[in-house]
Amino acid sequence: MAEHVDLDLNQFLSIALSEDKSSAYLKLIKEDEEGLTCSFEQLQSFLAANGITHGIQLDVLHRFLANPTDPMFRHTAIAEGTAPVKGEDGFVRYAIPLNQEQHGPNENEDGSVDYKDVIRLNNLHRGQLIAELVPPAPGKTGVAVTGEEIPFKPGKEARFKVGKNVVLNPEQTALYAAIDGLVTRTDKGKINVFPIYEVNGDVDYNTGNINFVGTVIVRGNVLTGFKVTAAGDIRVIGGVEGAELEAGGSIEITGGIIGYNKGHIKAGHNVKSGFIQDGNVYAGEDVLVTQSIMHSNIRAGRDVICSGTKGLIVGGNIQAGEKVMARIVGNPMSTTTTIEVGVLPELRNELVELRNQFKENLAAMDKTDKALTLLDQLAAAGKLNTEKMQMRAKLGLTRKQHLREQAEIKERMLEIEKSLEDTSRAKVHVLKMIYGGSKIVIGRYTKFIKDPISRMTFYYSEGDISMSVYI
């Protein structure tokens, strides 16, 4: 067909757009159309007439003019839009360090500990800034091939997890200390400020059991049969025998634990110790041991790490929600040692509790709504006195609180449900050697180790426990 000025390309060509209009494709109406000739300008005019104005690929147009029937043009875009850029998520910017390591004594190169330095803690004064919310950064709008804007996905707003003795500013964008004390992060990431109680010596018959609303520092040992309970953290600058230690935050023991199979160590956050022998240790997040775990029962919501110079786990039962890491597991005498990952019984219990809380919250909100409806009717009739107006305002705030709590409970329930389904992070890392007599359990699957195996990672894959060389 000869080229002429008023050639109607609509008889020969059509435009196909992707669903989001980010790509446009040129199609021949008849697959076997031969002899189609037109100028570059005519082709550009055809695109413009069909609304294609942005991201036109000039090199592709030239190739099309040279050979319109080439099958490649069924899959090659003649125009590409500009993709939108997602907004960056907001985050919490801390004005002071929250790293738990900041709280402990300094360890020198020779392994000795500078006990004089133990009080380098995150102490705050009342009214001092703890953290600020940084709002999400805007993304960048994209452009479709038709010139229309493609909206970007906005970043998520960050939220404070408000604990005890902290206050928000009226704009809810900054968090401050309500008292003088120590910043502590408890389980579920809540930020608290707790006062500190120090014991200058052992916890024994002279001190008796300790139960404190803040953080406890013991400058000595905790002896068998005694109990230390703290809403914040517990720091022991010494060792722990068959005692009971329970903390809402973390527990750090400079020496080690010789439990004599009595008592227990229980923390909402982390437990950190030099070694654990014949002990019972439970941590909401991690158990971190520098030397060895021997004949002990350990349960961690997340990880058990024993990878120091010795890094030995032998005997007992180790359970972790996600990961266990050790240099050596078991011994040449085939002492029974069980390592279990992907175990989250506490989360299952928490899920049941959250569902009950959600029901209670809904019931409370229903009562609030009924009372508000009644007061709104009185207001409409002009029968609202000062006392009832105050009650109406208070109920409005209560309703907002219920909604906020419901959103938080829903979010936490989704987090737990997702983590209970996910076994992809459940792993056992053996950095040096695992001996016969050891047992690896991942979810519902068990692997018995008969002969020594060196440098290996165990993980769940396709209905069984698989192994790969630890790198």
JOKADA-V357448 format. One record per residue. RES is the residue in one letter. PHI is phi in degrees with one decimal (none if undefined). D_CENTER is the distance of its C-alpha to the mean C-alpha in whole Angstrom. Layout:
# JOKADA-V357448
res = [RES & RES]
phi = [PHI & PHI]
d_center = [D_CENTER & D_CENTER]
This chain:
# JOKADA-V357448
res = [M & A & E & H & V & D & L & D & L & N & Q & F & L & S & I & A & L & S & E & D & K & S & S & A & Y & L & K & L & I & K & E & D & E & E & G & L & T & C & S & F & E & Q & L & Q & S & F & L & A & A & N & G & I & T & H & G & I & Q & L & D & V & L & H & R & F & L & A & N & P & T & D & P & M & F & R & H & T & A & I & A & E & G & T & A & P & V & K & G & E & D & G & F & V & R & Y & A & I & P & L & N & Q & E & Q & H & G & P & N & E & N & E & D & G & S & V & D & Y & K & D & V & I & R & L & N & N & L & H & R & G & Q & L & I & A & E & L & V & P & P & A & P & G & K & T & G & V & A & V & T & G & E & E & I & P & F & K & P & G & K & E & A & R & F & K & V & G & K & N & V & V & L & N & P & E & Q & T & A & L & Y & A & A & I & D & G & L & V & T & R & T & D & K & G & K & I & N & V & F & P & I & Y & E & V & N & G & D & V & D & Y & N & T & G & N & I & N & F & V & G & T & V & I & V & R & G & N & V & L & T & G & F & K & V & T & A & A & G & D & I & R & V & I & G & G & V & E & G & A & E & L & E & A & G & G & S & I & E & I & T & G & G & I & I & G & Y & N & K & G & H & I & K & A & G & H & N & V & K & S & G & F & I & Q & D & G & N & V & Y & A & G & E & D & V & L & V & T & Q & S & I & M & H & S & N & I & R & A & G & R & D & V & I & C & S & G & T & K & G & L & I & V & G & G & N & I & Q & A & G & E & K & V & M & A & R & I & V & G & N & P & M & S & T & T & T & T & I & E & V & G & V & L & P & E & L & R & N & E & L & V & E & L & R & N & Q & F & K & E & N & L & A & A & M & D & K & T & D & K & A & L & T & L & L & D & Q & L & A & A & A & G & K & L & N & T & E & K & M & Q & M & R & A & K & L & G & L & T & R & K & Q & H & L & R & E & Q & A & E & I & K & E & R & M & L & E & I & E & K & S & L & E & D & T & S & R & A & K & V & H & V & L & K & M & I & Y & G & G & S & K & I & V & I & G & R & Y & T & K & F & I & K & D & P & I & S & R & M & T & F & Y & Y & S & E & G & D & I & S & M & S & V & Y & I]
phi = [none & -75.0 & -73.8 & -148.9 & -59.4 & -99.8 & -61.5 & -95.6 & -70.0 & -62.7 & -75.1 & -115.3 & -126.8 & -137.4 & -111.0 & -113.5 & -107.9 & -69.5 & -57.2 & -92.0 & 60.9 & -91.0 & -141.0 & -129.1 & -123.9 & -95.0 & -124.2 & -78.7 & -67.3 & -111.4 & -60.3 & -98.7 & -60.0 & -120.3 & 79.5 & -71.4 & -131.2 & -153.4 & -86.8 & -59.4 & -63.8 & -63.5 & -65.5 & -63.8 & -63.4 & -60.9 & -63.2 & -62.2 & -64.6 & -96.4 & 83.8 & -89.7 & -125.7 & -125.8 & 71.9 & -67.2 & -89.3 & -61.0 & -63.3 & -68.8 & -59.6 & -62.6 & -67.6 & -64.8 & -60.5 & -72.2 & -153.5 & -62.0 & -88.3 & -61.8 & -59.5 & -57.6 & -74.3 & -69.9 & -120.3 & -103.8 & -73.2 & -94.3 & -148.9 & -124.3 & -71.8 & -97.7 & -68.3 & -71.4 & -107.8 & -62.2 & -67.2 & -78.5 & -65.7 & -70.2 & -152.2 & -94.7 & -102.5 & -86.3 & -84.5 & -133.4 & -70.7 & -110.2 & -60.5 & -59.4 & -61.4 & -62.3 & -86.3 & -87.8 & -70.7 & -74.8 & -98.7 & -79.8 & -61.4 & -82.0 & 91.2 & -75.3 & -118.3 & -88.2 & -67.1 & -67.6 & -97.0 & -67.7 & -91.8 & -82.1 & -105.4 & -79.9 & -73.3 & -128.5 & -101.9 & -54.4 & 88.7 & -76.6 & -68.5 & -102.2 & -159.3 & -128.2 & -86.5 & -96.2 & -67.1 & -60.6 & -84.7 & -65.3 & -87.5 & -126.2 & -66.5 & -90.5 & -128.9 & -74.7 & -64.9 & -87.9 & 90.8 & -72.4 & -77.4 & -105.7 & -65.3 & -89.8 & -83.9 & -69.4 & -71.5 & -79.5 & -74.6 & -82.1 & -136.2 & -78.6 & -105.0 & -81.4 & -104.0 & -94.0 & 60.8 & -131.5 & -131.6 & -99.0 & -73.8 & -56.7 & -80.8 & 62.0 & -114.9 & -141.3 & -116.8 & -125.5 & -75.4 & -91.5 & -140.1 & -73.2 & 169.5 & -115.0 & -74.9 & -138.2 & -101.9 & -96.0 & -57.1 & 69.1 & 75.5 & -71.6 & -96.4 & -127.1 & -119.9 & -115.7 & -71.6 & -115.8 & -120.1 & -112.0 & -111.2 & -87.9 & 150.0 & -80.9 & -89.2 & -146.0 & -66.1 & -70.9 & -98.5 & 74.7 & -69.8 & -120.2 & -134.5 & -131.6 & -76.4 & -117.6 & -104.5 & -112.3 & -116.8 & -109.5 & -92.5 & 178.5 & -108.4 & -108.1 & -85.9 & -54.9 & 92.9 & -98.9 & -133.1 & -122.1 & -120.8 & -140.7 & -71.9 & -97.4 & -102.4 & -124.2 & -118.2 & -114.8 & -91.7 & 167.8 & -120.6 & -124.8 & -94.7 & -79.0 & -109.1 & -111.7 & -118.7 & -133.2 & -133.6 & -69.8 & -98.1 & -112.1 & -122.1 & -124.9 & -119.6 & -62.8 & -80.0 & -158.6 & -117.6 & -117.6 & -87.1 & 52.7 & 57.8 & -122.1 & 62.3 & -163.3 & -118.1 & -136.3 & -132.1 & -69.4 & -111.7 & -118.3 & -119.7 & -124.1 & -151.8 & -67.2 & -154.1 & -133.8 & -132.1 & 49.3 & -116.2 & -120.9 & -127.1 & -130.1 & -132.8 & -63.1 & -119.7 & -116.9 & -111.1 & -117.9 & -124.8 & -83.2 & -109.7 & -149.4 & -122.3 & -124.6 & 49.2 & -125.0 & -104.5 & -121.4 & -134.9 & -126.3 & -63.9 & -122.2 & -124.1 & -116.9 & -118.0 & -137.8 & -127.5 & -74.6 & -60.6 & -90.8 & 55.6 & -106.4 & -120.2 & -141.5 & 71.4 & 77.4 & -133.9 & -111.5 & -121.2 & -141.4 & -63.9 & -122.9 & -140.2 & -122.0 & -130.1 & -150.3 & -76.5 & -130.3 & -120.3 & 79.5 & -151.0 & -61.9 & -86.5 & 57.5 & -63.8 & -60.6 & -134.6 & -109.3 & -116.4 & -125.0 & -123.9 & 78.3 & -109.4 & -135.9 & -62.3 & -61.8 & -67.1 & -62.4 & -63.7 & -64.2 & -62.4 & -60.9 & -62.7 & -64.3 & -63.0 & -65.2 & -59.1 & -63.1 & -61.6 & -61.7 & -63.9 & -61.5 & -64.5 & -64.7 & -68.7 & -61.8 & -61.9 & -61.2 & -62.2 & -64.7 & -64.5 & -65.2 & -58.8 & -61.3 & -67.0 & -63.9 & -65.5 & -64.2 & -63.2 & -63.5 & -88.4 & 70.8 & -111.8 & -99.8 & -82.0 & -59.2 & -61.0 & -71.0 & -63.9 & -64.3 & -63.0 & -62.6 & -64.2 & -65.4 & -64.3 & -61.6 & -66.7 & -61.9 & -62.3 & -60.7 & -62.1 & -58.2 & -62.4 & -63.9 & -64.4 & -60.5 & -63.2 & -66.2 & -63.7 & -58.8 & -61.3 & -66.2 & -61.7 & -63.6 & -58.1 & -65.8 & -59.0 & -66.2 & -69.1 & -69.4 & -79.9 & -92.5 & -106.6 & -66.3 & -92.2 & -75.9 & -143.6 & -120.6 & -105.7 & -106.2 & -77.2 & -128.1 & -154.0 & -120.0 & -100.3 & -57.6 & 95.3 & -84.3 & -135.9 & -106.5 & -121.6 & -126.4 & 60.6 & -97.1 & -110.7 & -127.1 & -129.3 & -90.9 & -92.9 & -97.8 & -121.4 & -57.9 & -129.3 & -105.5 & 41.5 & -140.8 & -110.5 & -107.2 & -153.3 & -86.8 & -153.6 & 49.9 & 78.9 & -156.0 & -91.6 & -106.0 & -129.1 & -145.6 & -62.8 & -71.8 & -105.2]
d_center = [65 & 66 & 64 & 65 & 64 & 63 & 62 & 59 & 56 & 55 & 57 & 56 & 52 & 49 & 46 & 42 & 39 & 36 & 34 & 32 & 35 & 34 & 36 & 40 & 42 & 46 & 48 & 51 & 53 & 55 & 54 & 57 & 58 & 60 & 62 & 59 & 60 & 59 & 58 & 55 & 56 & 56 & 53 & 51 & 53 & 52 & 48 & 49 & 51 & 48 & 45 & 44 & 44 & 40 & 39 & 43 & 43 & 46 & 47 & 46 & 49 & 51 & 50 & 51 & 54 & 55 & 54 & 53 & 53 & 51 & 48 & 45 & 46 & 44 & 41 & 41 & 40 & 43 & 40 & 37 & 35 & 32 & 29 & 27 & 24 & 20 & 20 & 17 & 14 & 15 & 13 & 14 & 16 & 17 & 21 & 21 & 19 & 16 & 16 & 17 & 20 & 22 & 23 & 25 & 28 & 29 & 30 & 33 & 33 & 36 & 33 & 35 & 33 & 34 & 34 & 35 & 32 & 29 & 30 & 28 & 25 & 23 & 26 & 26 & 29 & 30 & 29 & 27 & 24 & 21 & 19 & 19 & 17 & 18 & 19 & 18 & 21 & 23 & 23 & 27 & 29 & 30 & 34 & 35 & 38 & 40 & 39 & 37 & 34 & 30 & 28 & 25 & 21 & 20 & 17 & 14 & 15 & 13 & 13 & 14 & 13 & 17 & 18 & 21 & 24 & 22 & 24 & 23 & 26 & 27 & 26 & 22 & 21 & 21 & 21 & 24 & 25 & 27 & 29 & 29 & 27 & 24 & 20 & 18 & 14 & 14 & 12 & 10 & 10 & 13 & 15 & 19 & 22 & 24 & 28 & 29 & 31 & 33 & 35 & 37 & 38 & 37 & 36 & 39 & 42 & 43 & 39 & 39 & 35 & 33 & 31 & 29 & 27 & 26 & 25 & 28 & 29 & 32 & 34 & 35 & 35 & 34 & 36 & 37 & 37 & 35 & 32 & 30 & 27 & 25 & 23 & 21 & 21 & 24 & 26 & 29 & 31 & 32 & 32 & 31 & 34 & 34 & 32 & 29 & 27 & 24 & 21 & 19 & 17 & 18 & 21 & 23 & 26 & 28 & 30 & 29 & 30 & 33 & 32 & 36 & 34 & 34 & 31 & 27 & 24 & 22 & 18 & 16 & 14 & 15 & 19 & 21 & 24 & 27 & 28 & 28 & 31 & 32 & 29 & 26 & 23 & 20 & 16 & 13 & 11 & 14 & 17 & 19 & 23 & 25 & 28 & 28 & 27 & 30 & 31 & 28 & 26 & 22 & 19 & 16 & 13 & 11 & 14 & 17 & 19 & 22 & 23 & 26 & 30 & 30 & 27 & 29 & 27 & 31 & 31 & 29 & 26 & 23 & 20 & 16 & 13 & 13 & 15 & 18 & 20 & 24 & 27 & 29 & 29 & 32 & 35 & 39 & 40 & 37 & 36 & 34 & 30 & 27 & 24 & 22 & 18 & 16 & 17 & 15 & 18 & 17 & 14 & 17 & 19 & 17 & 17 & 21 & 20 & 18 & 21 & 24 & 22 & 22 & 26 & 27 & 25 & 27 & 30 & 30 & 29 & 32 & 35 & 34 & 34 & 38 & 39 & 38 & 40 & 43 & 42 & 42 & 45 & 47 & 46 & 47 & 51 & 51 & 51 & 48 & 49 & 47 & 45 & 44 & 43 & 41 & 39 & 38 & 36 & 35 & 34 & 32 & 30 & 29 & 29 & 26 & 24 & 24 & 23 & 20 & 19 & 20 & 17 & 14 & 16 & 15 & 12 & 11 & 13 & 12 & 9 & 11 & 14 & 12 & 10 & 14 & 15 & 14 & 16 & 15 & 13 & 15 & 18 & 20 & 21 & 25 & 26 & 30 & 31 & 31 & 34 & 35 & 35 & 31 & 29 & 26 & 24 & 21 & 21 & 25 & 26 & 28 & 29 & 32 & 33 & 37 & 37 & 35 & 33 & 32 & 29 & 27 & 23 & 23 & 21 & 21 & 23 & 26 & 26 & 27 & 26 & 26 & 27 & 26 & 28 & 25 & 25]
